[in-house]
Amino acid sequence: MIASLIVLLGMVLSVALTTLAERKVMGACQRRIGPNKVGYVGLLQPFNASLLLNYVADGIKLILKESVLPLESSNLLFFAMPFFTFYLALLNWLVMPLDFGVAVGELVGGGLLVIVAISELGIYGVIFSGWSANSKYPFLGALRSTAQMISYSVGLSLIMLTVIFTLGTIDLLEVITAQRSVAVCFALFPMVGLFMISAKLNTISLTYLLPEAESELVSGFMTEHGAFPFACFFLAEYCNMITISTLFGVLFFGISVASGAHIALLFFMIWLRASLARLRFDQLMSAFWSHMLPFLMGYIMFLPAFLYTFDILS
Amino acid sequence: MGIIQTSIVALLLIAVLYVASFWISTASLSTGGMEKLSAYECGFSQMGTSRMKFEILFYVVGILYLIFDLEIIFLTPLAVIMPSFDSFLIFLIVNLFIVIITIGFLYEYLIGALDLT
């Protein structure tokens, strides 16, 4: 009880600090300082009690705001979906390894499948929240985000499948222990790069800013959401970013969240967001379906034959 | 500690924040009238309904996703039990399965069903 509460609260806290890290890194990339007033070098920015310090706050402020329920929306779905999305984002941490042989929920066997299932359930949060707002921009934004997320989640699952082929297990704790002698990232080097790309695009990623294309779609599927429902989407997004960065370390390097190495991929995601221009939507989709997917299918065909020929099945 | 216990803790954690935000929020839900409560549409009042037709391509992508996801679900147990079987036959089965899926995908790609422009 207490232990799970500590892990979950730590997760929420870590998400809050990730939003700050993003603003700082973006600031550094654009040659400005970024938030540096609240607390020591801006460290208290995410929790700022704005009434006292009179600065713009990030986290607590959104709880204090008024929630608007649009007249024509489907009320239940409209308020339930942000909750659902954030809940799913936190549920990932039931099975995510915290250290060698340590996870919050002791689930024997199928940790990787649980993560895949949760990340694909998250798509319902996007599509229903866009539909239930009963407004044009959220609807179009939800369609686009859904198409993008389901495409790249296929890619993500195929990449996980290559790791399963190589290590012969779907238990995340066993995935870590199987890599104690040598990490699998050397054997599956092309997959490392592809995982980085599809990890960014599978989370509701701010990276290419496609789901919330500000110039044409205002704010994507969450245009009508304000106050804490919006904050839920925001937190869930960063929570998913941390989860997928940790999963990257677990799958390819055999290191868990205790090593803190997921910060590298997190930094890489923010860095890409600051430096790359936005893709057009059709370019993004054709990049997956006509370039990445054929390569992945070929790799899946090649890999078992390779492992069998050289007799290195685990 | 069990999975169910932890997921209930997560549920309560978010629920407390969610309910607290409705209590604490300083403005009421009803003030502001139509302007605040109508759907956002570039500063104009709403034109038509938002339940409109959409591009068939999103539907095609959804169907493709279902097929590929099922394929991955079928391949995962094969990948796990492959070391214990250690026979040549199982590679033929896996590869045959992937080839059939790929032929279907190629057909869909070549007739231009995925062409967005």
HADDOCK unambig.tbl for C-alpha pairs under 7 A between the chains (distance, minus, plus):
assign (segid A and resid 1 and name CA) (segid B and resid 1 and name CA) 7.00 0.50 0.50
assign (segid A and resid 1 and name CA) (segid B and resid 5 and name CA) 6.96 0.50 0.50
assign (segid A and resid 1 and name CA) (segid B and resid 6 and name CA) 6.76 0.50 0.50
assign (segid A and resid 4 and name CA) (segid B and resid 6 and name CA) 5.64 0.50 0.50
assign (segid A and resid 5 and name CA) (segid B and resid 9 and name CA) 6.54 0.50 0.50
assign (segid A and resid 8 and name CA) (segid B and resid 10 and name CA) 6.84 0.50 0.50
assign (segid A and resid 63 and name CA) (segid B and resid 21 and name CA) 4.74 0.50 0.50
assign (segid A and resid 63 and name CA) (segid B and resid 25 and name CA) 6.85 0.50 0.50
assign (segid A and resid 64 and name CA) (segid B and resid 21 and name CA) 6.18 0.50 0.50
assign (segid A and resid 64 and name CA) (segid B and resid 24 and name CA) 5.84 0.50 0.50
assign (segid A and resid 64 and name CA) (segid B and resid 25 and name CA) 4.52 0.50 0.50
assign (segid A and resid 64 and name CA) (segid B and resid 26 and name CA) 6.66 0.50 0.50
assign (segid A and resid 65 and name CA) (segid B and resid 25 and name CA) 5.12 0.50 0.50
assign (segid A and resid 65 and name CA) (segid B and resid 26 and name CA) 6.78 0.50 0.50
assign (segid A and resid 66 and name CA) (segid B and resid 25 and name CA) 5.18 0.50 0.50
assign (segid A and resid 66 and name CA) (segid B and resid 26 and name CA) 6.53 0.50 0.50
assign (segid A and resid 66 and name CA) (segid B and resid 27 and name CA) 5.56 0.50 0.50
assign (segid A and resid 66 and name CA) (segid B and resid 28 and name CA) 6.98 0.50 0.50
assign (segid A and resid 67 and name CA) (segid B and resid 29 and name CA) 6.87 0.50 0.50
assign (segid A and resid 68 and name CA) (segid B and resid 29 and name CA) 6.29 0.50 0.50
assign (segid A and resid 69 and name CA) (segid B and resid 37 and name CA) 6.66 0.50 0.50
assign (segid A and resid 70 and name CA) (segid B and resid 37 and name CA) 4.61 0.50 0.50
assign (segid A and resid 70 and name CA) (segid B and resid 38 and name CA) 5.74 0.50 0.50
assign (segid A and resid 70 and name CA) (segid B and resid 39 and name CA) 6.24 0.50 0.50
assign (segid A and resid 71 and name CA) (segid B and resid 37 and name CA) 5.43 0.50 0.50
assign (segid A and resid 71 and name CA) (segid B and resid 38 and name CA) 5.84 0.50 0.50
assign (segid A and resid 87 and name CA) (segid B and resid 10 and name CA) 6.83 0.50 0.50
assign (segid A and resid 87 and name CA) (segid B and resid 11 and name CA) 6.51 0.50 0.50
assign (segid A and resid 90 and name CA) (segid B and resid 10 and name CA) 6.91 0.50 0.50
assign (segid A and resid 91 and name CA) (segid B and resid 7 and name CA) 6.57 0.50 0.50
assign (segid A and resid 94 and name CA) (segid B and resid 3 and name CA) 6.66 0.50 0.50
assign (segid A and resid 105 and name CA) (segid B and resid 1 and name CA) 6.36 0.50 0.50
assign (segid A and resid 105 and name CA) (segid B and resid 2 and name CA) 5.49 0.50 0.50
assign (segid A and resid 105 and name CA) (segid B and resid 3 and name CA) 4.67 0.50 0.50
assign (segid A and resid 106 and name CA) (segid B and resid 2 and name CA) 6.67 0.50 0.50
assign (segid A and resid 106 and name CA) (segid B and resid 3 and name CA) 6.99 0.50 0.50
assign (segid A and resid 134 and name CA) (segid B and resid 50 and name CA) 5.75 0.50 0.50
assign (segid A and resid 135 and name CA) (segid B and resid 39 and name CA) 5.57 0.50 0.50
assign (segid A and resid 135 and name CA) (segid B and resid 40 and name CA) 6.85 0.50 0.50
assign (segid A and resid 135 and name CA) (segid B and resid 50 and name CA) 5.25 0.50 0.50
assign (segid A and resid 136 and name CA) (segid B and resid 50 and name CA) 4.98 0.50 0.50
assign (segid A and resid 147 and name CA) (segid B and resid 58 and name CA) 6.16 0.50 0.50
assign (segid A and resid 147 and name CA) (segid B and resid 61 and name CA) 6.58 0.50 0.50
assign (segid A and resid 150 and name CA) (segid B and resid 65 and name CA) 6.42 0.50 0.50
assign (segid A and resid 151 and name CA) (segid B and resid 65 and name CA) 6.64 0.50 0.50
assign (segid A and resid 154 and name CA) (segid B and resid 65 and name CA) 6.75 0.50 0.50
assign (segid A and resid 154 and name CA) (segid B and resid 68 and name CA) 6.80 0.50 0.50
assign (segid A and resid 154 and name CA) (segid B and resid 69 and name CA) 6.38 0.50 0.50
assign (segid A and resid 158 and name CA) (segid B and resid 72 and name CA) 6.78 0.50 0.50
assign (segid A and resid 161 and name CA) (segid B and resid 76 and name CA) 6.60 0.50 0.50
assign (segid A and resid 164 and name CA) (segid B and resid 79 and name CA) 6.31 0.50 0.50
assign (segid A and resid 164 and name CA) (segid B and resid 80 and name CA) 6.82 0.50 0.50
assign (segid A and resid 165 and name CA) (segid B and resid 79 and name CA) 4.98 0.50 0.50
assign (segid A and resid 165 and name CA) (segid B and resid 80 and name CA) 6.91 0.50 0.50
assign (segid A and resid 168 and name CA) (segid B and resid 79 and name CA) 6.27 0.50 0.50
assign (segid A and resid 168 and name CA) (segid B and resid 80 and name CA) 4.73 0.50 0.50
assign (segid A and resid 168 and name CA) (segid B and resid 83 and name CA) 6.96 0.50 0.50
assign (segid A and resid 169 and name CA) (segid B and resid 80 and name CA) 5.57 0.50 0.50
assign (segid A and resid 228 and name CA) (segid B and resid 18 and name CA) 6.89 0.50 0.50
assign (segid A and resid 228 and name CA) (segid B and resid 21 and name CA) 6.52 0.50 0.50
assign (segid A and resid 282 and name CA) (segid B and resid 116 and name CA) 5.65 0.50 0.50
assign (segid A and resid 301 and name CA) (segid B and resid 95 and name CA) 5.85 0.50 0.50
assign (segid A and resid 304 and name CA) (segid B and resid 91 and name CA) 6.77 0.50 0.50
assign (segid A and resid 305 and name CA) (segid B and resid 91 and name CA) 6.70 0.50 0.50
assign (segid A and resid 313 and name CA) (segid B and resid 83 and name CA) 5.63 0.50 0.50
assign (segid A and resid 314 and name CA) (segid B and resid 83 and name CA) 6.32 0.50 0.50
